[in-house]
Amino acid sequence: MGNSLPSSTDRVSASQSVETARLIVRQPGKLQELTNLLETFENLNARVSERTGEDRSGDLGGAGAGSAAGSQQGTHGSSARDLAMQNIPAAEVMHNKLERHIRQETRRLEKLARTASRLSAPGSAHKLNELYAKIRRLHALIHDILDASIEVLKKLFIRVFIDQQPIL
């Protein structure tokens, strides 16, 4: 009978040679090679950014098919966010809308707190504590809005109503 299976020492040396082959790290020999490598990365970045682009055709459904629709729009390159930012209301109106929105959010959280206080599930006390902390922060935000400048009001208004992000 011939021994067709490799011996244990052959297997160990074969596995060690595979491991050492994987661990070899090639270092650049000269500064010029390193410079060429960095230039290659920069060129790759430039090529990728050249390929990606936005379709400015004005057609929401197709790629480049609606050039006539884009010329009829009249707001070349303006997004809905830009248009909304141009039509921001006066400071008093922003203040009232923000205060109303914060009070609605406070009422919603107070309702959740009432239902969470009746629960006896594990973690409900922690959830109730977090709800009350959010309610306190919203009340503090209402008081801060009273003394806030127009720029702060404008930033908060854009964040809440135009970008539709949560208050907290």
C-alpha positions as CSV (number, residue, x, y, z in Angstrom):
1,M,0.0,0.0,0.0
2,G,1.3,3.4,-1.0
3,N,0.9,6.4,1.3
4,S,-1.2,8.7,-0.8
5,L,-2.0,11.1,2.0
6,P,0.7,13.7,2.9
7,S,2.3,13.3,6.3
8,S,1.6,15.6,9.2
9,T,4.9,17.4,8.8
10,D,4.1,18.0,5.1
11,R,0.7,19.5,6.0
12,V,2.2,21.7,8.7
13,S,4.9,23.0,6.4
14,A,2.4,23.6,3.6
15,S,0.1,25.5,5.9
16,Q,3.0,27.6,7.2
17,S,4.1,28.5,3.6
18,V,0.5,29.6,2.8
19,E,0.4,31.7,5.9
20,T,3.8,33.3,5.3
21,A,2.8,34.0,1.7
22,R,-0.3,35.9,2.9
23,L,1.7,37.9,5.4
24,I,4.2,39.3,3.0
25,V,3.9,43.1,2.7
26,R,5.5,44.9,-0.2
27,Q,7.1,48.2,0.7
28,P,7.7,50.8,-2.0
29,G,11.3,50.9,-2.9
30,K,11.8,54.5,-3.7
31,L,10.1,57.8,-3.0
32,Q,9.2,58.0,-6.7
33,E,7.2,54.8,-6.5
34,L,5.3,56.2,-3.5
35,T,4.6,59.5,-5.4
36,N,3.4,57.5,-8.4
37,L,1.1,55.5,-6.2
38,L,-0.4,58.6,-4.6
39,E,-0.9,60.2,-8.1
40,T,-2.7,57.0,-9.2
41,F,-5.1,57.4,-6.2
42,E,-5.7,61.0,-7.0
43,N,-6.4,60.2,-10.6
44,L,-8.8,57.5,-9.6
45,N,-10.7,59.9,-7.4
46,A,-10.9,62.4,-10.3
47,R,-12.1,59.8,-12.7
48,V,-14.8,58.6,-10.3
49,S,-16.0,62.2,-9.6
50,E,-16.2,62.9,-13.3
51,R,-18.4,59.9,-13.9
52,T,-21.0,60.8,-11.2
53,G,-23.2,63.7,-11.9
54,E,-26.7,65.0,-11.6
55,D,-29.2,65.0,-14.4
56,R,-30.3,68.6,-14.8
57,S,-32.9,67.8,-17.4
58,G,-35.9,68.7,-15.3
59,D,-37.5,65.3,-15.9
60,L,-38.1,63.4,-12.7
61,G,-38.7,60.1,-14.4
62,G,-36.2,59.7,-17.2
63,A,-32.5,60.3,-17.7
64,G,-32.0,63.2,-20.0
65,A,-35.3,62.8,-21.8
66,G,-37.1,65.9,-20.5
67,S,-35.0,68.8,-21.8
68,A,-38.1,70.7,-23.0
69,A,-39.7,70.3,-19.6
70,G,-36.5,71.7,-17.9
71,S,-36.6,74.9,-20.0
72,Q,-40.3,75.5,-19.2
73,Q,-39.7,75.2,-15.5
74,G,-38.0,78.6,-15.2
75,T,-36.0,77.8,-12.0
76,H,-32.9,76.3,-13.6
77,G,-31.1,74.4,-10.9
78,S,-33.3,75.5,-8.0
79,S,-34.4,72.8,-5.7
80,A,-37.6,72.7,-3.6
81,R,-35.5,73.4,-0.5
82,D,-33.9,76.5,-2.1
83,L,-37.3,77.8,-3.1
84,A,-38.7,77.2,0.4
85,M,-35.7,79.0,1.9
86,Q,-36.3,82.0,-0.3
87,N,-39.9,82.1,0.9
88,I,-39.3,82.0,4.7
89,P,-41.9,84.0,6.6
90,A,-41.4,86.9,9.0
91,A,-39.8,86.3,12.4
92,E,-43.1,86.6,14.3
93,V,-44.7,84.0,12.0
94,M,-41.7,81.7,12.4
95,H,-41.8,82.1,16.1
96,N,-45.5,81.2,16.3
97,K,-45.2,78.2,14.0
98,L,-42.2,76.8,15.9
99,E,-43.9,77.4,19.3
100,R,-47.1,75.6,18.0
101,H,-45.1,72.7,16.6
102,I,-43.1,72.3,19.9
103,R,-46.3,72.4,22.0
104,Q,-47.9,69.7,19.8
105,E,-44.8,67.6,20.2
106,T,-44.9,68.2,24.0
107,R,-48.6,67.1,24.1
108,R,-47.7,63.9,22.1
109,L,-44.9,63.1,24.5
110,E,-47.1,63.7,27.5
111,K,-49.7,61.4,26.1
112,L,-47.0,58.7,25.6
113,A,-45.8,59.4,29.2
114,R,-49.3,58.8,30.6
115,T,-49.5,55.4,28.8
116,A,-45.9,54.5,29.8
117,S,-46.6,55.3,33.5
118,R,-49.3,52.6,33.5
119,L,-47.1,49.9,32.1
120,S,-45.3,47.4,34.4
121,A,-43.0,46.0,31.7
122,P,-39.3,45.9,32.3
123,G,-37.7,49.1,31.1
124,S,-40.8,51.2,31.2
125,A,-39.5,53.3,34.0
126,H,-36.4,54.1,31.9
127,K,-38.7,55.0,28.9
128,L,-40.8,57.2,31.1
129,N,-37.7,59.0,32.4
130,E,-36.5,59.6,28.9
131,L,-39.9,60.9,27.9
132,Y,-40.0,63.4,30.8
133,A,-36.4,64.5,29.9
134,K,-37.6,65.3,26.3
135,I,-40.6,67.2,27.6
136,R,-38.3,69.3,29.9
137,R,-36.0,70.0,26.9
138,L,-38.9,71.1,24.7
139,H,-40.2,73.4,27.4
140,A,-36.7,74.9,27.8
141,L,-36.6,75.2,24.0
142,I,-39.8,77.2,24.0
143,H,-38.3,79.6,26.6
144,D,-35.1,79.9,24.5
145,I,-37.1,80.7,21.4
146,L,-38.5,83.8,23.2
147,D,-35.0,85.2,23.5
148,A,-33.6,83.9,20.3
149,S,-32.3,86.0,17.5
150,I,-33.7,86.0,14.0
151,E,-30.8,83.8,12.7
152,V,-31.4,81.2,15.3
153,L,-35.1,81.2,14.6
154,K,-34.4,80.9,10.9
155,K,-32.0,77.9,11.4
156,L,-34.5,76.1,13.6
157,F,-37.4,76.9,11.2
158,I,-35.4,75.5,8.3
159,R,-34.5,72.4,10.2
160,V,-38.0,71.6,11.4
161,F,-40.3,72.7,8.6
162,I,-38.1,72.7,5.4
163,D,-35.7,69.8,6.1
164,Q,-38.4,68.0,8.3
165,Q,-35.9,66.9,10.9
166,P,-37.0,66.1,14.5
167,I,-36.7,69.0,17.0
168,L,-34.6,67.0,19.5
